Amino acid sequence: MTKFNLNDDSVVVIIGSGAGGGTLSNELAQNGIKVVCLEAGKLLDFNKDFVNKEWEMFSKEAWLDKRTTSGEWRVAKDFPNLPAWICKTVGGSTLHWAGASLRFQEHEFKALSQYGHVEGANLLDWPITLKDLEPYYDKAEYKMGVTRTNGIPGLPGNNNYRVMEAGAKELGYKEVHTGRMAINSQPRDGRAACRQLGFCFQGCKMGAKWSTLYTEIPKADSTGNFELRPEAHVLKITHNKAGKVDGVVYIDANGQQQQQKARIVCVAGNSIESPRLLLNSASAMFKNGLANSSGQVGKNYMRHVTGSVYGVFEKPVNMHRGTTMAGIIQDEAKHKPSRGFVGGYEMETLSLGLPFLAAFLNPGSWGKEFTADLDDYENMAGMWIVGEDLPQESNRITLNHNEKDQYGLPVANVHVDDHPNDIAMRNHAYQQGSAVYESIGALRTIKVPPYPSTHNMGTNRMSEKASDGVVNKWGQSHDIDNLFVSDGSQFTTSAAENPTLTIVALAIRQAEYIAAQMQANNI
């Protein structure tokens, strides 16, 4: 692997190696740009370190550094120090994600224009449109090998999908299929086809599911323009007297503090750690944190309207066999305010193993009813709700100065209150999800509350005006032109679709812009 000097101020430093940071690293390296990627987590070998066991892989992958929570959302009560189920490892949450790769709809880039004023929501139109992003969606789908695009066949439907499909068609739903998934349905890009092992959330031992761990990072490394530094926890971003960022301070794998100089810094640590880092980088010049002249850093946190519905049937379903997210109903993803809320939601098959189901089914419960549900595990079918969560300025990431991390820095506090629109949407989705199963003879249905967030968005949002957000349409800070945000925290709104495809598309687009600006010596 290439090694760059700590004092080399010509490199682009990328903080994080997930969907945004890993993709950006490869795209820039392929363009001949020198990249240092700093990843707080360990480098795992997917052949040796991945095991098909839920709790063991959770402890290997998950971001378990302390965080705190506040607000009325149930996660603050059930999981007060685990607001998000994301990863701290090379590849980030592309190890854990299910693979669903959906494009945002045209209206979802224009939420304020389309939905109008919604009391309590901080709606804003994106400074880009679907048309702007379409060429990069094309590139992302090809890169990731998304099924049902580019002539790639869909994955087969497992029992969990077949049950959902039958119920959906019974209700008259039309947009029902096995999904657009970044999981190989046939060998591709030097990686195997999916063998339906059923442990997608635990990291794909086959390498069939796209992850920057074994796609973007190795390809970047092969260019000679890239250095990965795992177990490099960034403490702060530094700047010079002119207010330009000039490097980062981090703790290396040996516990030593280091400083890497940089020409450009790109933050891709997710929607909790990215704003935390900007806030922890406050200085005499930037008293409220970097890129925060608008006061919007950390605000407008979104995690999608979620919840789960399980149907219990007379005969076995064995939902755990096959891909975790094996199919989707998209009919409810449209904006139809006649339902009593703005925006829409997807219904996606979901299966959890028995240990995780016990943890998430109804946290804190016990007794006959709870154990009866677990006894019926074999006969369950399951789905997950993914709906548009409206941005609220009060839903935010702040620094908790009363709680410090292992390096003595304030931890992130995640504050969330459900908007009435979220509640109305979730209730509608619970009703429709239950109806899907009841229409084909479910003995009963179980409505499961949201668990720690896996889709984390907002907190450093894109905006046309500097006063409304943190970055411009390229993910470039309004305040500091050589500071970029390269993850889901730049999302202006959340849309109804899983975020990873859009994060990758934006990273490809951002890399193109950064390369052009560097060549022109503008940054």
PATORDREN-657782 format. One record per residue (C-alpha): residue number from 1; residue in one letter; x, y negated, z negated. Coordinates in steps of 0.02 Angstrom, whole numbers, plus 50000, padded with zeros to 5 digits. Example, Ala and Ser with C-alpha at 12.3 -4.5 7.8 and 13.67 -1.06 7.14 Angstrom:
BEGIN
NODE  resi  resn      x      y      z
NODE     1     a  50615  50225  49610
NODE     2     s  50684  50053  49643
This chain:
BEGIN
NODE  resi  resn      x      y      z
NODE     1     m  50000  50000  50000
NODE     2     t  50058  49823  50039
NODE     3     k  50111  49716  49891
NODE     4     f  50096  49528  49886
NODE     5     n  50196  49414  49773
NODE     6     l  50103  49329  49631
NODE     7     n  50167  49162  49694
NODE     8     d  50110  49189  49874
NODE     9     d  49986  49047  49893
NODE    10     s  49940  49096  50071
NODE    11     v  49831  49243  50020
NODE    12     v  49643  49252  50005
NODE    13     v  49598  49318  49833
NODE    14     i  49434  49416  49826
NODE    15     i  49363  49455  49655
NODE    16     g  49263  49616  49665
NODE    17     s  49266  49763  49786
NODE    18     g  49082  49806  49807
NODE    19     a  48965  49776  49953
NODE    20     g  49016  49593  49968
NODE    21     g  49197  49593  49912
NODE    22     g  49245  49759  49991
NODE    23     t  49167  49715  50158
NODE    24     l  49242  49540  50158
NODE    25     s  49413  49613  50117
NODE    26     n  49410  49729  50266
NODE    27     e  49340  49601  50388
NODE    28     l  49475  49473  50342
NODE    29     a  49616  49602  50342
NODE    30     q  49563  49661  50514
NODE    31     n  49582  49480  50570
NODE    32     g  49762  49475  50512
NODE    33     i  49725  49377  50353
NODE    34     k  49820  49424  50194
NODE    35     v  49700  49481  50058
NODE    36     v  49722  49523  49874
NODE    37     c  49568  49609  49803
NODE    38     l  49554  49609  49613
NODE    39     e  49437  49739  49541
NODE    40     a  49399  49748  49354
NODE    41     g  49362  49934  49361
NODE    42     k  49461  50090  49395
NODE    43     l  49498  50172  49562
NODE    44     l  49406  50338  49568
NODE    45     d  49438  50479  49690
NODE    46     f  49270  50532  49758
NODE    47     n  49335  50708  49792
NODE    48     k  49408  50734  49618
NODE    49     d  49321  50614  49498
NODE    50     f  49140  50626  49556
NODE    51     v  49036  50759  49469
NODE    52     n  48852  50797  49490
NODE    53     k  48808  50754  49311
NODE    54     e  48706  50600  49267
NODE    55     w  48776  50545  49100
NODE    56     e  48956  50588  49140
NODE    57     m  48955  50483  49297
NODE    58     f  48861  50343  49210
NODE    59     s  49003  50329  49085
NODE    60     k  49132  50331  49225
NODE    61     e  49046  50205  49339
NODE    62     a  48936  50087  49239
NODE    63     w  48983  49912  49183
NODE    64     l  48975  49939  48995
NODE    65     d  49065  49781  48936
NODE    66     k  48956  49693  48810
NODE    67     r  48818  49578  48869
NODE    68     t  48669  49506  48777
NODE    69     t  48489  49475  48828
NODE    70     s  48346  49359  48786
NODE    71     g  48172  49321  48852
NODE    72     e  48009  49415  48858
NODE    73     w  48060  49550  48982
NODE    74     r  48051  49724  48907
NODE    75     v  48231  49765  48949
NODE    76     a  48284  49642  48812
NODE    77     k  48197  49753  48686
NODE    78     d  48239  49924  48758
NODE    79     f  48417  49893  48818
NODE    80     p  48476  49730  48736
NODE    81     n  48659  49754  48784
NODE    82     l  48630  49835  48954
NODE    83     p  48528  49713  49059
NODE    84     a  48595  49784  49222
NODE    85     w  48635  49959  49283
NODE    86     i  48782  49915  49395
NODE    87     c  48959  49980  49416
NODE    88     k  49132  49930  49356
NODE    89     t  49242  50025  49476
NODE    90     v  49322  50008  49648
NODE    91     g  49175  50005  49768
NODE    92     g  49065  49921  49639
NODE    93     s  48882  49969  49645
NODE    94     t  48901  50046  49818
NODE    95     l  48947  50201  49717
NODE    96     h  48780  50197  49627
NODE    97     w  48661  50127  49757
NODE    98     a  48534  50241  49841
NODE    99     g  48577  50188  50019
NODE   100     a  48416  50097  50069
NODE   101     s  48462  49970  50204
NODE   102     l  48320  49853  50250
NODE   103     r  48321  49686  50341
NODE   104     f  48234  49539  50261
NODE   105     q  48078  49480  50351
NODE   106     e  48072  49312  50439
NODE   107     h  47954  49231  50314
NODE   108     e  48063  49282  50167
NODE   109     f  48199  49159  50220
NODE   110     k  48070  49019  50207
NODE   111     a  47984  49054  50042
NODE   112     l  47949  48873  49997
NODE   113     s  47879  48834  50169
NODE   114     q  47777  48994  50178
NODE   115     y  47715  49009  49999
NODE   116     g  47700  48824  49957
NODE   117     h  47719  48760  49780
NODE   118     v  47702  48900  49651
NODE   119     e  47688  48836  49473
NODE   120     g  47840  48886  49369
NODE   121     a  47942  48949  49517
NODE   122     n  48096  48861  49586
NODE   123     l  48066  48907  49768
NODE   124     l  48182  48848  49905
NODE   125     d  48204  48891  50089
NODE   126     w  48367  48974  50135
NODE   127     p  48481  48864  50241
NODE   128     i  48485  49006  50368
NODE   129     t  48350  49101  50463
NODE   130     l  48323  49281  50513
NODE   131     k  48380  49233  50688
NODE   132     d  48545  49169  50617
NODE   133     l  48575  49333  50526
NODE   134     e  48513  49456  50658
NODE   135     p  48682  49477  50746
NODE   136     y  48762  49515  50579
NODE   137     y  48625  49636  50529
NODE   138     d  48666  49725  50693
NODE   139     k  48850  49734  50644
NODE   140     a  48812  49788  50467
NODE   141     e  48694  49928  50522
NODE   142     y  48824  49993  50643
NODE   143     k  48964  49982  50515
NODE   144     m  48861  50071  50382
NODE   145     g  48784  50200  50498
NODE   146     v  48606  50155  50449
NODE   147     t  48482  50289  50503
NODE   148     r  48344  50242  50626
NODE   149     t  48461  50111  50704
NODE   150     n  48587  50129  50846
NODE   151     g  48511  50297  50895
NODE   152     i  48553  50376  50727
NODE   153     p  48416  50498  50675
NODE   154     g  48326  50483  50510
NODE   155     l  48361  50596  50364
NODE   156     p  48245  50744  50335
NODE   157     g  48101  50722  50214
NODE   158     n  48116  50816  50051
NODE   159     n  47967  50872  49946
NODE   160     n  47961  50707  49853
NODE   161     y  47941  50615  50017
NODE   162     r  47815  50737  50087
NODE   163     v  47703  50712  49937
NODE   164     m  47715  50523  49951
NODE   165     e  47687  50528  50139
NODE   166     a  47530  50634  50121
NODE   167     g  47457  50515  49992
NODE   168     a  47505  50361  50092
NODE   169     k  47420  50426  50248
NODE   170     e  47267  50474  50147
NODE   171     l  47254  50291  50095
NODE   172     g  47277  50231  50273
NODE   173     y  47454  50166  50259
NODE   174     k  47544  50164  50427
NODE   175     e  47725  50109  50394
NODE   176     v  47785  50268  50310
NODE   177     h  47949  50356  50353
NODE   178     t  48108  50429  50279
NODE   179     g  48190  50260  50273
NODE   180     r  48333  50164  50351
NODE   181     m  48474  50234  50248
NODE   182     a  48663  50208  50249
NODE   183     i  48682  50395  50225
NODE   184     n  48748  50499  50369
NODE   185     s  48612  50608  50446
NODE   186     q  48750  50678  50556
NODE   187     p  48941  50671  50542
NODE   188     r  49001  50495  50578
NODE   189     d  49150  50381  50550
NODE   190     g  49255  50526  50487
NODE   191     r  49129  50566  50351
NODE   192     a  49016  50716  50327
NODE   193     a  48828  50723  50350
NODE   194     c  48717  50723  50197
NODE   195     r  48694  50895  50120
NODE   196     q  48547  50841  50012
NODE   197     l  48639  50870  49848
NODE   198     g  48523  50748  49758
NODE   199     f  48651  50649  49655
NODE   200     c  48655  50487  49756
NODE   201     f  48655  50377  49600
NODE   202     q  48807  50470  49533
NODE   203     g  48918  50436  49684
NODE   204     c  48914  50542  49841
NODE   205     k  49037  50687  49830
NODE   206     m  49017  50717  50016
NODE   207     g  49059  50539  50065
NODE   208     a  48900  50540  50171
NODE   209     k  48832  50384  50085
NODE   210     w  48918  50223  50137
NODE   211     s  49026  50151  49999
NODE   212     t  49165  50024  50012
NODE   213     l  49268  50143  49904
NODE   214     y  49300  50259  50051
NODE   215     t  49254  50152  50202
NODE   216     e  49301  49969  50192
NODE   217     i  49443  49980  50064
NODE   218     p  49545  50116  50154
NODE   219     k  49518  50029  50322
NODE   220     a  49579  49864  50250
NODE   221     d  49729  49952  50174
NODE   222     s  49777  50026  50342
NODE   223     t  49802  49852  50416
NODE   224     g  49950  49808  50306
NODE   225     n  49864  49644  50263
NODE   226     f  49777  49703  50106
NODE   227     e  49819  49741  49925
NODE   228     l  49696  49817  49802
NODE   229     r  49730  49790  49617
NODE   230     p  49612  49897  49513
NODE   231     e  49590  49868  49326
NODE   232     a  49623  49683  49357
NODE   233     h  49497  49586  49252
NODE   234     v  49489  49404  49305
NODE   235     l  49476  49279  49162
NODE   236     k  49466  49116  49256
NODE   237     i  49493  49029  49422
NODE   238     t  49621  48888  49420
NODE   239     h  49630  48728  49521
NODE   240     n  49754  48592  49563
NODE   241     k  49749  48405  49530
NODE   242     a  49652  48376  49691
NODE   243     g  49514  48492  49630
NODE   244     k  49552  48633  49753
NODE   245     v  49560  48809  49682
NODE   246     d  49738  48874  49685
NODE   247     g  49733  49044  49602
NODE   248     v  49662  49158  49469
NODE   249     v  49716  49218  49298
NODE   250     y  49684  49400  49260
NODE   251     i  49729  49542  49142
NODE   252     d  49815  49684  49236
NODE   253     a  49805  49871  49211
NODE   254     n  49944  49862  49081
NODE   255     g  49854  49732  48978
NODE   256     q  49969  49591  49033
NODE   257     q  49906  49420  49087
NODE   258     q  49951  49375  49265
NODE   259     q  49918  49230  49382
NODE   260     q  49895  49256  49568
NODE   261     k  49910  49103  49678
NODE   262     a  49787  49085  49821
NODE   263     r  49740  48982  49972
NODE   264     i  49557  49032  49955
NODE   265     v  49461  49119  49816
NODE   266     c  49304  49221  49850
NODE   267     v  49196  49274  49702
NODE   268     a  49104  49439  49724
NODE   269     g  49078  49501  49548
NODE   270     n  48886  49516  49555
NODE   271     s  48750  49399  49495
NODE   272     i  48799  49412  49313
NODE   273     e  48989  49410  49314
NODE   274     s  49008  49285  49458
NODE   275     p  48919  49140  49371
NODE   276     r  49000  49191  49206
NODE   277     l  49171  49174  49287
NODE   278     l  49129  49004  49361
NODE   279     l  49066  48944  49192
NODE   280     n  49216  49016  49100
NODE   281     s  49329  48923  49222
NODE   282     a  49276  48752  49154
NODE   283     s  49415  48624  49142
NODE   284     a  49441  48440  49104
NODE   285     m  49398  48402  49286
NODE   286     f  49252  48524  49294
NODE   287     k  49179  48515  49120
NODE   288     n  49023  48616  49164
NODE   289     g  49115  48751  49259
NODE   290     l  49172  48767  49439
NODE   291     a  49052  48730  49582
NODE   292     n  48922  48666  49459
NODE   293     s  48892  48484  49500
NODE   294     s  48710  48530  49530
NODE   295     g  48694  48619  49362
NODE   296     q  48628  48770  49457
NODE   297     v  48767  48895  49419
NODE   298     g  48687  49040  49326
NODE   299     k  48509  48984  49358
NODE   300     n  48373  49066  49465
NODE   301     y  48422  49244  49417
NODE   302     m  48317  49373  49508
NODE   303     r  48312  49562  49486
NODE   304     h  48160  49612  49591
NODE   305     v  47989  49657  49527
NODE   306     t  48014  49839  49483
NODE   307     g  47932  49984  49394
NODE   308     s  47904  50167  49433
NODE   309     v  47754  50279  49459
NODE   310     y  47758  50468  49437
NODE   311     g  47622  50589  49488
NODE   312     v  47602  50756  49401
NODE   313     f  47535  50897  49509
NODE   314     e  47472  51073  49482
NODE   315     k  47617  51152  49577
NODE   316     p  47806  51116  49578
NODE   317     v  47874  50970  49679
NODE   318     n  48056  50976  49624
NODE   319     m  48081  50793  49664
NODE   320     h  48265  50803  49615
NODE   321     r  48308  50906  49768
NODE   322     g  48373  50803  49913
NODE   323     t  48414  50619  49930
NODE   324     t  48363  50512  49782
NODE   325     m  48277  50382  49891
NODE   326     a  48202  50492  50025
NODE   327     g  48066  50383  50101
NODE   328     i  47970  50221  50098
NODE   329     i  47797  50142  50117
NODE   330     q  47815  49966  50190
NODE   331     d  47633  49914  50219
NODE   332     e  47627  49811  50058
NODE   333     a  47789  49716  50098
NODE   334     k  47695  49583  50195
NODE   335     h  47645  49415  50125
NODE   336     k  47458  49430  50092
NODE   337     p  47407  49307  49957
NODE   338     s  47230  49377  49957
NODE   339     r  47299  49513  49843
NODE   340     g  47324  49383  49707
NODE   341     f  47511  49350  49726
NODE   342     v  47636  49285  49852
NODE   343     g  47767  49395  49933
NODE   344     g  47760  49583  49945
NODE   345     y  47834  49746  49886
NODE   346     e  47900  49913  49947
NODE   347     m  47861  50085  49876
NODE   348     e  48013  50198  49886
NODE   349     t  48032  50378  49830
NODE   350     l  48135  50397  49672
NODE   351     s  48196  50545  49574
NODE   352     l  48288  50542  49409
NODE   353     g  48364  50693  49326
NODE   354     l  48286  50751  49165
NODE   355     p  48414  50660  49053
NODE   356     f  48384  50491  49138
NODE   357     l  48197  50519  49148
NODE   358     a  48195  50547  48960
NODE   359     a  48291  50384  48935
NODE   360     f  48185  50276  49050
NODE   361     l  48011  50352  49049
NODE   362     n  47950  50253  48899
NODE   363     p  48098  50197  48793
NODE   364     g  48067  50217  48607
NODE   365     s  47922  50339  48626
NODE   366     w  47912  50514  48556
NODE   367     g  47783  50644  48512
NODE   368     k  47669  50764  48606
NODE   369     e  47624  50649  48751
NODE   370     f  47805  50606  48786
NODE   371     t  47868  50785  48775
NODE   372     a  47721  50845  48881
NODE   373     d  47780  50728  49020
NODE   374     l  47954  50801  49010
NODE   375     d  47883  50977  49013
NODE   376     d  47799  50933  49177
NODE   377     y  47960  50875  49259
NODE   378     e  47961  51013  49389
NODE   379     n  47787  50962  49447
NODE   380     m  47822  50776  49462
NODE   381     a  47837  50665  49615
NODE   382     g  47910  50491  49590
NODE   383     m  47919  50321  49671
NODE   384     w  48002  50155  49631
NODE   385     i  47925  49984  49660
NODE   386     v  48035  49848  49739
NODE   387     g  47951  49678  49752
NODE   388     e  47997  49497  49779
NODE   389     d  48044  49417  49614
NODE   390     l  48019  49229  49616
NODE   391     p  48167  49120  49564
NODE   392     q  48140  49025  49402
NODE   393     e  48266  48899  49339
NODE   394     s  48239  48963  49162
NODE   395     n  48288  49141  49213
NODE   396     r  48474  49121  49199
NODE   397     i  48647  49180  49152
NODE   398     t  48728  49078  49014
NODE   399     l  48882  49099  48906
NODE   400     n  48849  49171  48734
NODE   401     h  48982  49085  48629
NODE   402     n  48936  49191  48478
NODE   403     e  48987  49352  48564
NODE   404     k  49159  49377  48642
NODE   405     d  49224  49511  48759
NODE   406     q  49383  49613  48738
NODE   407     y  49483  49464  48803
NODE   408     g  49407  49335  48687
NODE   409     l  49292  49255  48816
NODE   410     p  49106  49221  48790
NODE   411     v  48998  49360  48860
NODE   412     a  48854  49336  48980
NODE   413     n  48680  49317  48910
NODE   414     v  48542  49367  49031
NODE   415     h  48377  49277  49000
NODE   416     v  48220  49333  49092
NODE   417     d  48036  49295  49075
NODE   418     d  47915  49372  49199
NODE   419     h  47825  49248  49310
NODE   420     p  47635  49274  49323
NODE   421     n  47663  49317  49506
NODE   422     d  47781  49457  49454
NODE   423     i  47653  49528  49334
NODE   424     a  47513  49522  49463
NODE   425     m  47623  49605  49593
NODE   426     r  47682  49743  49474
NODE   427     n  47503  49781  49421
NODE   428     h  47448  49792  49602
NODE   429     a  47594  49907  49642
NODE   430     y  47557  50017  49492
NODE   431     q  47377  50031  49553
NODE   432     q  47425  50074  49732
NODE   433     g  47565  50191  49682
NODE   434     s  47447  50286  49569
NODE   435     a  47317  50291  49708
NODE   436     v  47443  50369  49827
NODE   437     y  47463  50517  49710
NODE   438     e  47283  50526  49651
NODE   439     s  47221  50533  49831
NODE   440     i  47302  50703  49853
NODE   441     g  47255  50780  49687
NODE   442     a  47377  50719  49554
NODE   443     l  47323  50781  49383
NODE   444     r  47381  50616  49309
NODE   445     t  47499  50473  49345
NODE   446     i  47630  50390  49235
NODE   447     k  47675  50206  49248
NODE   448     v  47855  50175  49195
NODE   449     p  47918  50002  49143
NODE   450     p  48068  49921  49229
NODE   451     y  48236  49983  49169
NODE   452     p  48405  49891  49174
NODE   453     s  48418  49794  49336
NODE   454     t  48502  49872  49486
NODE   455     h  48460  49730  49607
NODE   456     n  48539  49571  49540
NODE   457     m  48523  49413  49644
NODE   458     g  48528  49224  49634
NODE   459     t  48629  49124  49503
NODE   460     n  48742  49043  49636
NODE   461     r  48613  49012  49769
NODE   462     m  48629  48947  49946
NODE   463     s  48552  48778  49981
NODE   464     e  48549  48647  50117
NODE   465     k  48573  48507  49990
NODE   466     a  48713  48514  49861
NODE   467     s  48592  48457  49727
NODE   468     d  48482  48612  49749
NODE   469     g  48609  48751  49737
NODE   470     v  48790  48807  49725
NODE   471     v  48847  48858  49900
NODE   472     n  48808  48811  50080
NODE   473     k  48749  48925  50220
NODE   474     w  48921  49007  50230
NODE   475     g  48930  49046  50044
NODE   476     q  49055  48904  50028
NODE   477     s  49047  48799  49870
NODE   478     h  48967  48630  49898
NODE   479     d  49095  48557  49778
NODE   480     i  49258  48648  49820
NODE   481     d  49284  48696  50001
NODE   482     n  49410  48836  49970
NODE   483     l  49298  48924  49844
NODE   484     f  49169  49049  49909
NODE   485     v  49034  49160  49836
NODE   486     s  49023  49327  49926
NODE   487     d  48893  49433  49836
NODE   488     g  48707  49438  49801
NODE   489     s  48718  49289  49684
NODE   490     q  48712  49176  49839
NODE   491     f  48535  49234  49880
NODE   492     t  48412  49090  49883
NODE   493     t  48263  49206  49857
NODE   494     s  48252  49393  49829
NODE   495     a  48133  49455  49967
NODE   496     a  48049  49624  49950
NODE   497     e  48193  49725  50021
NODE   498     n  48341  49809  49939
NODE   499     p  48484  49682  49946
NODE   500     t  48640  49779  50000
NODE   501     l  48619  49768  50189
NODE   502     t  48597  49580  50176
NODE   503     i  48751  49564  50063
NODE   504     v  48854  49658  50193
NODE   505     a  48784  49556  50338
NODE   506     l  48824  49394  50246
NODE   507     a  49001  49456  50208
NODE   508     i  49034  49494  50392
NODE   509     r  48968  49321  50438
NODE   510     q  49068  49237  50301
NODE   511     a  49229  49324  50355
NODE   512     e  49205  49259  50531
NODE   513     y  49184  49082  50464
NODE   514     i  49332  49090  50345
NODE   515     a  49446  49157  50482
NODE   516     a  49395  49015  50599
NODE   517     q  49416  48882  50464
NODE   518     m  49588  48949  50416
NODE   519     q  49644  48952  50597
NODE   520     a  49587  48771  50616
NODE   521     n  49677  48727  50453
NODE   522     n  49516  48657  50381
NODE   523     i  49539  48757  50220
